[in-house]
Amino acid sequence: MPLLFVRRVTQLLVGLFLYGFAISMMIQSGLGVSPWDVLSQGVSLRTGIGFGWVTNIIGALVLLLWIPIRQRPGVGTIANVLLIGPSIEVGLAIIPVQTVLWSQALVFAGGLAMLAVATGLYIGARFGPGPRDGLMTGIHQRWGVRIWIVRSAIELTVLSIGWVLGGTVGVGTVAFALLIGSMVNTTLPLLRVPQPVPPRKDPAASPDTLVR
């Protein structure tokens, strides 16, 4: 098995595990979470289903929305739906709820930094985007709506629904919105697995260069 492929699979799996663990850190900080996680929190509170499993369910439902926009999921997309939820549950079982402000800030900042690295790892593995990012880019490609408009509309919608359902909106939610884009823009180029370079043909061996 080529080493490059092994690296891609390893990056994907490690990245998805760290992604879920990072979400659990931000949850336990109590300072607020990303818009999609506010939605998961709200649904979890209303249904009694664990946060991680709600994340899986929402990911699967979002994946269904790819059908009308003619998006095709990759291996990484399916793995995202299946693996992030369980890793969130692992983190929630290990990390205690933080109640002191300095520890809340520290745990949140650590979770945010870990999530940026995890995003660079799993997207950089080149196995396809997560269901939420794919929905955003798919709408952009299908109808030509600018990405920032699509992203803002989707995240404002899920944030509002999650907040109404009881999800935590706080200073961490604002920090996530302001910082995660630039942080991922830093980690993604560093962690992207390079495309294999096709072997160059020797011009001397080309039939067009042979003397006839």
For each residue, the residues with C-beta under 8 A, 3 or more apart:
1: 5 6
2: 5 6
3: 6 7
4: 7 8 193 194 196
5: 1 2 8 9
6: 1 2 3 9 10
7: 3 4 10 11 125 193
8: 4 5 11 12 125 126 127 193
9: 5 6 12 13 125
10: 6 7 13 14
11: 7 8 14 15 121 122 124 125 191 193
12: 8 9 15 16 75 76 79 121 122 125 127
13: 9 10 16 17 79 83
14: 10 11 17 18 121
15: 11 12 18 19 118 119 120 121 122 123 124 125
16: 12 13 19 20 79 80 83 84 87 118 122
17: 13 14 20 21 83 87 118
18: 14 15 21 22 87 114 115 117 118 121
19: 15 16 22 23 84 87 115 118 119 122
20: 16 17 23 24 52 55 83 84 85 86 87 88 90 91
21: 17 18 24 25 87 88 90 91 114 118
22: 18 19 25 26 91 111 112 114 115 118
23: 19 20 26 27 33 34 37 55 84 88 91 111 115
24: 20 21 27 28 87 88 89 90 91 92 94 95 111
25: 21 22 28 29 91 95 107 108 110 111 114
26: 22 23 29 31 32 33 34 37 107 108 111 112 115 172 176
27: 23 24 30 33 37 41 51 88 92 168
28: 24 25 91 92 95 96 97 98 107
29: 25 26 98 104 105 107 108 111 172
30: 27 97 98 99 104 168 170
31: 26 104 105 108 170 171 172 175
32: 26 38 168 169 170 171 172 173 174 175 176
33: 23 26 27 37 38 41 167 168 172 173 176
34: 23 26 37 38 173 176 177 180
35: 38 39 155 156 158 159 162 173 177
36: 39 40 58 132 155 158 162
37: 23 26 27 33 34 40 41 55 162 167
38: 32 33 34 35 41 42 158 159 162 163 167 168 169 173
39: 35 36 42 43 58 158 159 161 162 165 167
40: 36 37 43 44 51 54 55 58 162 167
41: 27 33 37 38 44 45 51 162 165 166 167 168
42: 38 39 45 46 161 162 163 164 165 166 167
43: 39 40 46 47 49 54 58 162 165
44: 40 41 47 48 49 50 51 54
45: 41 42 165 166 167
46: 42 43 165 166
47: 43 44 54
48: 44
49: 43 44 53 54 57
50: 44 53 54 89
51: 27 40 41 44 54 55 88 89 92
52: 20 55 56 84 85 86 87 88 89 92
53: 49 50 56 57 85 89
54: 40 43 44 47 49 50 51 57 58 85
55: 20 23 37 40 51 52 58 59 84 85 88
56: 52 53 59 60 81 82 84 85 86
57: 49 53 54 60 61
58: 36 39 40 43 54 55 61 62
59: 55 56 62 63 80 81 84 85 130 131 132
60: 56 57 63 64 81 131
61: 57 58 64 65
62: 58 59 65 66 131 132 135
63: 59 60 66 73 77 81 131 134
64: 60 61 67
65: 61 62 68 69 135
66: 62 63 69 70 71 72 73 131 134 135 138
67: 64 70
68: 65
69: 65 66 135 138 139 141 142
70: 66 67 138 142
71: 66 134 135 137 138
72: 66
73: 63 66 77 78 128 131 134
74: 77 78 127 128 129
75: 12 78 79 127 128
76: 12 79 80 122 123 125 126 127 128 129 130
77: 63 73 74 80 81 127 128 129 130 131 134
78: 73 74 75 81 82
79: 12 13 16 75 76 82 83 127
80: 16 59 76 77 83 84 122 130 131
81: 56 59 60 63 77 78 84 131
82: 56 78 79 85 86
83: 13 16 17 20 79 80 86 87
84: 16 19 20 23 52 55 56 59 80 81 87 88
85: 20 52 53 54 55 56 59 82 88 89
86: 20 52 56 82 83 89 90
87: 16 17 18 19 20 21 24 52 83 84 90 91
88: 20 21 23 24 27 51 52 55 84 85 91 92
89: 24 50 51 52 53 85 86 92 93
90: 20 21 24 86 87 93 94
91: 20 21 22 23 24 25 28 87 88 94 95
92: 24 27 28 51 52 88 89 95
93: 89 90
94: 24 90 91
95: 24 25 28 91 92 107
96: 28
97: 28 30
98: 28 29 30 103 104 107
99: 30 103 104
100: 103 104
101: 104 105
102: 105 106
103: 98 99 100 106 107
104: 29 30 31 98 99 100 101 107 108
105: 29 31 101 102 108 109
106: 102 103 109 110
107: 25 26 28 29 95 98 103 104 110 111
108: 25 26 29 31 104 105 111 112 172 175
109: 105 106 112 113
110: 25 106 107 113 114
111: 22 23 24 25 26 29 107 108 114 115
112: 22 26 108 109 115 116 172 175 176 179 180 183
113: 109 110 116 117 183
114: 18 21 22 25 110 111 117 118
115: 18 19 22 23 26 111 112 118 119 180
116: 112 113 119 120 180 183 184 186 187
117: 18 113 114 120 121 187 191
118: 15 16 17 18 19 21 22 114 115 121 122
119: 15 19 115 116 122 123 180 184 187 188
120: 15 116 117 123 124 184 187 188 190 191 192
121: 11 12 14 15 18 117 118 124 125 187 191
122: 11 12 15 16 19 76 80 118 119 125 127 130
123: 15 76 119 120 126 129 133 188 192
124: 11 15 120 121 188 191 192 193
125: 7 8 9 11 12 15 76 121 122 193
126: 8 76 123 192 193 195
127: 8 12 74 75 76 77 79 122
128: 73 74 75 76 77 134
129: 74 76 77 123 133 134 137
130: 59 76 77 80 122 133 134
131: 59 60 62 63 66 73 77 80 81 134 135
132: 36 59 62 135 136 154
133: 123 129 130 136 137
134: 63 66 71 73 77 128 129 130 131 137 138
135: 62 65 66 69 71 131 132 138 139 154
136: 132 133 139 140 147 150 151 154
137: 71 129 133 134 140 141 147
138: 66 69 70 71 134 135 141 142
139: 69 135 136 142 143 145 150
140: 136 137 143 144 145 146 147 150
141: 69 137 138 144
142: 69 70 138 139
143: 139 140
144: 140 141
145: 139 140 149 150
146: 140 149 150
147: 136 137 140 150 151
148: 151 152
149: 145 146 152 153
150: 136 139 140 145 146 147 153 154
151: 136 147 148 154 155
152: 148 149 155 156
153: 149 150 156 157
154: 132 135 136 150 151 157 158
155: 35 36 151 152 158 159 177
156: 35 152 153 159 160
157: 153 154 160 161
158: 35 36 38 39 154 155 161 162
159: 35 38 39 155 156 162 163 169 173
160: 156 157 163 164
161: 39 42 157 158 164 165
162: 35 36 37 38 39 40 41 42 43 158 159 165 167 169
163: 38 42 159 160 166 167 169
164: 42 160 161
165: 39 41 42 43 45 46 161 162
166: 41 42 45 46 163
167: 33 37 38 39 40 41 42 45 162 163
168: 27 30 32 33 38 41 173
169: 32 38 159 162 163 173
170: 30 31 32 173 174
171: 31 32 174 175
172: 26 29 31 32 33 108 112 175 176
173: 32 33 34 35 38 159 168 169 170 176 177
174: 32 170 171 177 178
175: 31 32 108 112 171 172 178 179
176: 26 32 33 34 112 172 173 179 180
177: 34 35 155 173 174 180
178: 174 175
179: 112 175 176 182 183
180: 34 112 115 116 119 176 177 183 184
181: 184 185
182: 179 185 186
183: 112 113 116 179 180 186 187
184: 116 119 120 180 181 187 188
185: 181 182 188 189
186: 116 182 183 189 190
187: 116 117 119 120 121 183 184 190 191
188: 119 120 123 124 184 185 191 192
189: 185 186 192
190: 120 186 187
191: 11 117 120 121 124 187 188
192: 120 123 124 126 188 189
193: 4 7 8 11 124 125 126
194: 4
195: 126
196: 4
197:
198:
199:
200:
201: 205 206
202: 205 206
203: 206 209
204: 209
205: 201 202 209
206: 201 202 203 209 210
207: 210
208:
209: 203 204 205 206
210: 206 207
211:
212:
